[in-house]
């Protein structure tokens, strides 16, 4: 799978910004997923932002608290994405907490209401 990045002033779904960079859906979802998987936000914060089995997977992941740390708070260090078709984005994020680095992959799909929802999430790295 190749990684395709959008221009800084345009999100992967298109739409030019007017001089102010607009957050991409991948950025917003990566931050929200990190907050949930690190225990900073409850898993139900993803309820209206997920579809299909993604919410069930988030519940399972959140129960294990895979990004909870005793030291530095986890932060999104880098995001990349691939657009396999119109209305879908497959993304990865590097998550750092101190000197620890984890990988997170997620898929977003745009619904009929034009809102992006997470339809899959995976976490990699040390357990």
MOZI-V383969 format. One record per residue. SS is DSSP state (H for helix, E for strand, L for the rest). PHI is phi in degrees with one decimal (none if undefined). OMEGA is omega in radians with two decimals (NA if undefined). Layout:
SS&PHI&OMEGA, SS&PHI&OMEGA
This chain:
L&none&3.11, L&-88.6&3.10, L&-107.0&3.11, L&-118.9&3.11, L&-106.0&3.09, L&-88.3&3.03, L&-60.7&3.14, L&-57.0&-3.08, L&-86.9&-3.12, E&-132.4&3.07, E&-80.9&-3.13, L&-64.2&3.13, L&-94.9&-3.13, E&86.8&3.13, E&93.7&-3.11, E&-76.4&3.03, L&-88.5&-3.12, L&-103.8&3.11, L&86.8&3.13, L&-110.2&-3.14, L&-59.9&3.12, L&-93.7&3.10, L&-64.9&3.09, L&-79.5&3.10, H&-58.9&3.13, H&-62.9&3.13, H&-64.5&-3.11, H&-62.0&-3.11, H&-69.9&3.11, H&-60.4&3.13, H&-62.4&-3.14, H&-66.3&3.11, H&-62.0&3.11, H&-62.2&3.13, H&-60.7&3.14, H&-71.3&-3.06, H&-75.0&3.07, L&-101.5&3.11, L&83.6&3.12, L&-75.6&3.10, L&-133.7&3.12, L&-72.2&-3.10, H&-61.7&-3.13, H&-66.2&3.03, H&-63.9&3.13, H&-93.8&-3.04, H&-54.8&-3.11, H&-84.0&-3.13, H&-106.9&-3.13, E&-134.3&-3.13, L&-145.1&3.10, L&66.1&-3.08, L&-82.3&-3.12, H&-60.2&-3.13, H&-64.9&3.10, H&-60.6&3.12, H&-66.6&3.09, H&-62.5&3.09, H&-60.2&3.14, H&-61.7&3.13, H&-64.7&-3.08, H&-63.6&3.11, H&-60.9&3.13, H&-81.5&3.14, L&56.4&-2.99, L&-65.1&-3.13, L&-111.0&3.09, L&-72.3&3.13, L&-134.9&3.08, L&-95.2&-3.10, L&-106.4&-3.08, L&-64.2&3.07, L&-69.0&3.08, L&-67.0&3.12, E&-135.0&3.07, E&-78.1&-3.12, E&-93.1&-3.07, E&-160.0&3.10, E&-133.6&3.01, E&-132.3&-3.13, E&-153.1&3.10, E&-136.3&3.12, E&-107.4&-3.10, E&-73.2&3.11, E&-165.1&3.09, L&-58.0&3.10, L&87.6&3.11, E&-141.4&3.11, E&-134.1&3.00, E&-105.2&-3.01, E&-125.7&2.98, E&-132.9&3.10, E&-138.5&2.99, E&-95.3&-3.08, E&-112.1&3.14, E&-114.0&3.02, E&-142.7&-3.04, L&65.3&3.13, L&-96.0&3.10, E&-87.8&3.11, E&-130.1&3.10, E&-125.2&3.09, E&-115.9&3.10, E&-132.8&3.07, E&-121.5&3.10, E&-151.6&3.12, E&-119.5&3.07, E&-116.0&3.05, E&-132.4&3.13, E&-89.0&-3.12, L&-84.2&3.11, L&-60.9&3.12, L&-83.2&3.12, L&69.3&3.06, L&-91.7&3.09, E&-83.5&3.09, E&-134.4&3.09, E&-77.5&-3.14, E&-113.8&3.08, E&-161.7&3.08, E&-148.9&3.08, E&-138.4&3.11, E&-126.4&3.12, E&-124.2&3.13, L&114.5&-3.11, L&-61.0&-3.12, L&-97.8&NA
